[in-house]
């Protein structure tokens, strides 16, 4: 999941260009937090990049949150429900009374849900005690509070009580989790989107991605926005995560970046699986060592994530998109593939 943002004068054009760049880097589906009135979604769709547009809802007061929900549902009607979702922004920015309404609206219309959740210890503190940096910020803004009194629970339990997890809400970040949170996410069959570049940018403690995977939680990888990451580039994100976390199985990381992402978005997961008779998307890599055929699957995955592999082409829905190789140019077979596509 990422956030496509561009020049406010041409968000649609910027989103179209960003989507084409993502496709050249091996991305065939995205989840985008949509806050442009539909312009970014139209740009992505024009680039034929599959995905979900999560329409952002922000409103600290009941009235403002309900107004934003109504506006988001109207936009769903204009864009079409297929590929649309709702994104109540965060625990401190949407009134608690409106969250069950959002969950019910999503379930009723078959819309996906995503929320920034358990992102920081300060967020957890605000839900537990109603004070700290978020308390001071909201007091300074003067727009009210998202609850009449602190709920006294951690973010994951709070989202569950609002019906969000039962409605299939994707947890974006999940940086501040305890054992009970991990167990609850596993019990609800929730997906967590981990944005490693943003996590590293803010110098947060090691993420519990290994614990989530061990508990059976579906984990997908995201980039967040270019404001807190060096690029909106999932391939770079994956290689960087592998380098920074050698304790993680490279095969598990590849699954997070492929099948895990499609499961989180509610898209057909078979497109991420190479099996007889499947219609699998693919990222074709160049620069393989001569010993590749003698390597185990785990060793091949380690090579792919090492930084030595170069994106030669992306295959999506039978269409071949040239990659962005930086050394030596595309392999000879690519021209023939593109002509066939």
C-alpha positions as CSV (number, residue, x, y, z in Angstrom):
1,X,0.0,0.0,0.0
2,X,1.2,3.4,-0.8
3,X,0.0,7.0,-1.2
4,X,0.0,8.4,-4.7
5,X,0.4,12.2,-4.4
6,X,1.5,14.6,-7.1
7,X,1.2,18.2,-8.2
8,X,-2.2,19.5,-7.0
9,X,-2.7,21.0,-10.5
10,X,-2.7,17.6,-12.1
11,X,-3.1,14.8,-9.6
12,X,-4.7,12.5,-12.2
13,X,-1.7,12.9,-14.5
14,X,0.8,12.4,-11.6
15,X,-1.0,9.3,-10.5
16,X,-1.0,7.9,-14.0
17,X,2.8,8.4,-14.2
18,X,3.4,7.0,-10.8
19,X,1.3,4.0,-11.6
20,X,3.3,3.3,-14.8
21,X,6.5,3.6,-12.8
22,X,5.2,1.1,-10.3
23,X,4.3,-1.3,-13.1
24,X,7.8,-1.1,-14.5
25,X,9.1,-2.1,-11.0
26,X,7.0,-5.2,-10.8
27,X,3.8,-3.9,-9.1
28,X,0.6,-5.2,-10.5
29,X,-1.9,-4.1,-7.8
30,X,-1.9,-1.3,-5.2
31,X,-3.9,-0.1,-2.2
32,X,-4.0,3.7,-2.2
33,X,-5.3,6.1,0.4
34,X,-7.4,8.3,-1.8
35,X,-7.8,11.9,-0.7
36,X,-8.0,13.6,-4.1
37,X,-11.7,13.4,-4.8
38,X,-11.1,10.5,-7.2
39,X,-8.4,12.1,-9.4
40,X,-5.7,9.7,-8.2
41,X,-7.9,6.7,-8.7
42,X,-8.8,7.8,-12.3
43,X,-5.1,8.2,-13.0
44,X,-4.3,4.7,-11.7
45,X,-7.1,3.2,-13.6
46,X,-5.9,4.9,-16.8
47,X,-2.6,3.2,-16.3
48,X,-4.4,-0.1,-15.9
49,X,-2.9,-0.8,-12.5
50,X,-5.3,-3.0,-10.5
51,X,-6.1,-2.1,-6.9
52,X,-8.3,-0.6,-4.2
53,X,-8.9,3.1,-3.6
54,X,-9.4,3.6,0.1
55,X,-11.4,6.8,0.5
56,X,-10.0,8.7,3.5
57,X,-12.4,9.7,6.3
58,X,-11.2,12.3,8.8
59,X,-13.4,13.9,11.5
60,X,-12.6,14.4,15.1
61,X,-16.2,15.4,15.9
62,X,-19.2,13.2,15.3
63,X,-20.7,15.7,12.8
64,X,-17.6,16.1,10.7
65,X,-16.9,12.3,10.7
66,X,-20.4,11.6,9.5
67,X,-20.2,14.3,6.9
68,X,-17.0,12.8,5.6
69,X,-18.5,9.3,5.6
70,X,-21.4,10.5,3.5
71,X,-19.1,12.2,1.1
72,X,-17.0,9.1,0.7
73,X,-20.1,7.0,0.0
74,X,-21.2,9.5,-2.7
75,X,-17.7,9.2,-4.3
76,X,-18.0,5.4,-4.2
77,X,-21.3,5.8,-6.2
78,X,-19.4,7.9,-8.8
79,X,-16.3,5.7,-9.0
80,X,-18.1,2.4,-8.8
81,X,-18.0,0.1,-5.8
82,X,-15.6,-2.3,-7.5
83,X,-12.1,-1.5,-6.4
84,X,-13.3,1.0,-3.7
85,X,-12.9,1.0,0.0
86,X,-13.1,3.3,3.1
87,X,-10.2,4.5,5.2
88,X,-11.1,5.9,8.6
89,X,-7.8,7.7,9.1
90,X,-6.7,6.8,12.7
91,X,-7.9,6.4,16.3
92,X,-7.2,10.1,17.1
93,X,-8.7,11.6,13.9
94,X,-12.1,9.9,13.6
95,X,-14.8,10.1,16.3
96,X,-15.3,6.7,18.0
97,X,-19.1,6.8,17.6
98,X,-18.8,6.9,13.8
99,X,-16.5,4.0,13.5
100,X,-19.2,1.3,13.9
101,X,-21.2,3.2,11.2
102,X,-18.2,3.0,8.9
103,X,-17.8,-0.7,9.5
104,X,-21.5,-1.3,8.9
105,X,-21.5,0.8,5.7
106,X,-18.5,-1.1,4.4
107,X,-20.1,-4.5,5.1
108,X,-23.4,-3.4,3.6
109,X,-21.8,-2.2,0.4
110,X,-19.0,-4.8,0.1
111,X,-16.3,-2.2,0.5
112,X,-12.8,-2.9,1.8
113,X,-11.5,-1.1,4.9
114,X,-8.0,0.1,5.9
115,X,-6.9,2.2,8.9
116,X,-3.7,3.5,10.3
117,X,-3.6,1.6,13.6
118,X,-1.1,1.0,16.4
119,X,1.4,3.2,14.6
120,X,3.0,4.8,17.6
121,X,3.2,4.4,21.4
122,X,1.8,7.9,21.6
123,X,-1.4,6.7,19.8
124,X,-1.7,3.9,22.3
125,X,-1.2,6.2,25.2
126,X,-3.9,8.5,24.0
127,X,-6.4,5.7,23.8
128,X,-5.4,4.4,27.2
129,X,-5.2,7.7,29.1
130,X,-6.4,10.5,26.8
131,X,-3.2,12.5,27.2
132,X,0.3,12.8,25.7
133,X,1.2,14.4,22.4
134,X,-2.0,13.6,20.7
135,X,-4.0,15.0,23.6
136,X,-2.1,18.2,23.4
137,X,-2.3,18.4,19.6
138,X,-6.1,18.1,19.6
139,X,-6.5,20.6,22.4
140,X,-4.4,23.0,20.4
141,X,-6.4,22.5,17.2
142,X,-9.6,23.0,19.1
143,X,-11.8,20.8,16.9
144,X,-12.9,18.5,19.8
145,X,-11.9,15.0,20.8
146,X,-12.6,11.6,19.1
147,X,-14.2,10.3,22.3
148,X,-15.9,11.7,25.4
149,X,-13.6,9.8,27.7
150,X,-10.5,7.6,27.0
151,X,-11.6,4.0,26.1
152,X,-8.8,2.6,28.2
153,X,-7.9,-0.1,25.6
154,X,-5.1,-0.5,23.1
155,X,-5.7,0.4,19.5
156,X,-6.2,-3.1,18.1
157,X,-8.8,-4.0,20.8
158,X,-10.4,-0.6,20.3
159,X,-10.8,-1.2,16.5
160,X,-12.2,-4.7,17.2
161,X,-14.8,-3.3,19.6
162,X,-15.9,-0.9,16.9
163,X,-16.5,-3.8,14.5
164,X,-13.7,-2.8,12.2
165,X,-11.7,-6.1,12.4
166,X,-14.8,-8.2,11.9
167,X,-15.6,-6.1,8.8
168,X,-12.1,-7.0,7.4
169,X,-10.2,-3.8,8.1
170,X,-6.6,-3.9,7.1
171,X,-4.2,-2.6,9.8
172,X,-1.7,-0.2,8.3
173,X,1.6,-0.1,10.2
174,X,0.9,-2.1,13.4
175,X,4.2,-0.8,14.8
176,X,3.2,-0.8,18.5
177,X,1.8,-4.3,19.2
178,X,1.9,-6.4,22.3
179,X,1.3,-10.2,22.6
180,X,-2.5,-9.8,23.0
181,X,-2.7,-7.6,19.9
182,X,-0.8,-10.2,17.8
183,X,-3.2,-12.9,19.1
184,X,-6.3,-10.9,18.4
185,X,-5.2,-10.1,14.9
186,X,-4.5,-13.7,14.2
187,X,-7.9,-14.7,15.7
188,X,-9.7,-12.2,13.5
189,X,-7.9,-13.2,10.3
190,X,-6.6,-9.6,9.9
191,X,-4.0,-8.3,7.5
192,X,-1.2,-6.0,8.6
193,X,0.6,-3.7,6.1
194,X,4.2,-3.1,7.2
195,X,5.9,0.0,5.7
196,X,9.6,-0.7,6.5
197,X,11.1,2.4,4.9
198,X,8.8,4.7,6.9
199,X,9.5,2.6,10.0
200,X,13.2,3.1,9.6
201,X,12.8,6.8,8.8
202,X,11.3,7.4,12.2
203,X,13.8,5.2,14.0
204,X,11.1,3.0,15.6
205,X,12.0,-0.2,17.5
206,X,12.2,-3.5,15.5
207,X,8.8,-4.3,14.0
208,X,7.0,-7.5,15.2
209,X,6.6,-8.8,11.7
210,X,8.3,-12.1,12.6
211,X,5.8,-12.6,15.5
212,X,2.9,-11.8,13.2
213,X,4.0,-14.3,10.6
214,X,4.6,-17.0,13.2
215,X,1.1,-16.4,14.6
216,X,-0.4,-16.8,11.1
217,X,-1.3,-13.2,10.5
218,X,-1.3,-12.2,6.8
219,X,1.4,-9.5,6.4
220,X,1.8,-7.4,3.2
221,X,4.3,-4.8,2.4
222,X,3.6,-1.1,1.8
223,X,5.6,2.0,1.1
224,X,3.5,4.7,2.8
225,X,4.2,8.0,1.0
226,X,7.3,9.6,-0.3
227,X,7.2,12.1,2.5
228,X,8.5,9.5,5.0
229,X,10.2,7.1,2.6
230,X,13.0,7.5,0.1
231,X,10.7,6.3,-2.7
232,X,7.2,4.8,-3.4
233,X,8.9,1.7,-4.7
234,X,7.9,-1.7,-3.4
235,X,10.9,-3.6,-4.9
236,X,13.3,-1.2,-3.2
237,X,11.2,-1.6,0.0
238,X,11.5,-5.4,-0.2
239,X,15.3,-5.4,-0.8
240,X,15.8,-2.9,2.0
241,X,13.8,-4.9,4.5
242,X,15.7,-8.0,3.6
243,X,19.0,-6.2,4.2
244,X,17.9,-4.7,7.5
245,X,16.3,-7.8,8.8
246,X,18.5,-10.9,8.1
247,X,16.5,-12.8,10.7
248,X,13.5,-12.9,8.3
249,X,13.1,-15.8,5.8
250,X,13.5,-14.4,2.2
251,X,10.8,-16.8,1.0
252,X,8.4,-15.4,3.6
253,X,9.2,-11.9,2.5
254,X,8.5,-12.7,-1.1
255,X,5.1,-14.0,-0.1
256,X,4.4,-10.8,1.9
257,X,5.2,-8.8,-1.3
258,X,3.1,-10.9,-3.6
259,X,0.3,-13.2,-2.3
260,X,0.2,-11.4,1.0
261,X,-0.6,-8.1,-0.7
262,X,-3.4,-9.5,-2.8
263,X,-5.0,-11.2,0.2
264,X,-4.9,-7.9,2.1
265,X,-6.6,-6.1,-0.8
266,X,-9.2,-8.8,-1.2
267,X,-8.0,-9.5,-4.7
268,X,-7.6,-12.9,-6.4
269,X,-4.5,-14.4,-4.7
270,X,-4.0,-17.0,-7.5
271,X,-2.4,-14.2,-9.6
272,X,0.5,-14.4,-7.3
273,X,1.0,-18.1,-7.4
274,X,3.0,-20.1,-10.0
275,X,1.0,-23.3,-10.4
276,X,-0.1,-25.4,-13.4
277,X,-3.1,-23.7,-15.0
278,X,-2.8,-20.5,-13.0
279,X,-2.9,-17.0,-14.5
280,X,0.1,-15.7,-12.5
281,X,1.6,-12.2,-12.8
282,X,5.3,-12.1,-12.8
283,X,8.4,-9.9,-12.3
284,X,11.1,-11.1,-14.6
285,X,14.6,-10.5,-13.1
286,X,17.9,-10.2,-14.8
287,X,21.4,-10.6,-13.6
288,X,21.1,-14.1,-12.2
289,X,24.3,-16.0,-11.3
290,X,25.4,-18.9,-13.5
291,X,24.8,-21.2,-10.5
292,X,21.1,-20.3,-10.3
293,X,19.7,-23.6,-11.3
294,X,21.7,-25.4,-8.6
295,X,20.3,-23.1,-5.8
296,X,17.5,-24.0,-3.5
297,X,14.3,-21.9,-3.6
298,X,15.4,-20.1,-0.4
299,X,18.8,-19.3,-2.0
300,X,17.1,-18.0,-5.1
301,X,14.9,-15.8,-3.0
302,X,17.9,-14.5,-1.1
303,X,19.6,-13.6,-4.4
304,X,16.4,-11.9,-5.7
305,X,16.3,-9.7,-2.6
306,X,20.1,-9.0,-2.4
307,X,20.1,-6.0,-4.7
308,X,21.9,-7.9,-7.5
309,X,18.6,-8.7,-9.3
310,X,17.4,-6.2,-11.8
311,X,13.8,-5.7,-12.9
312,X,13.7,-6.7,-16.6
313,X,9.9,-6.8,-17.1
314,X,6.5,-7.2,-15.5
315,X,3.8,-9.5,-16.8
316,X,0.3,-8.7,-15.8
317,X,-2.8,-10.1,-17.3
318,X,-0.9,-11.3,-20.3
319,X,0.6,-7.9,-21.0
320,X,4.4,-7.4,-20.8
321,X,5.7,-4.0,-19.4
322,X,9.4,-3.3,-19.8
323,X,11.3,-2.9,-16.6
324,X,13.7,-0.3,-15.5
325,X,17.0,-2.1,-15.7
326,X,19.9,0.1,-15.1
327,X,22.8,-2.1,-16.4
328,X,23.2,-3.7,-19.8
329,X,19.8,-3.0,-21.2
330,X,16.9,-5.5,-21.5
331,X,17.5,-9.2,-22.4
332,X,17.1,-10.2,-26.0
333,X,13.9,-12.2,-25.4
334,X,12.1,-9.2,-24.0
335,X,11.4,-7.7,-27.4
336,X,9.7,-10.9,-28.6
337,X,7.6,-11.1,-25.4
338,X,6.4,-7.5,-25.8
339,X,5.5,-8.1,-29.4
340,X,3.5,-11.2,-28.4
341,X,1.8,-9.2,-25.6
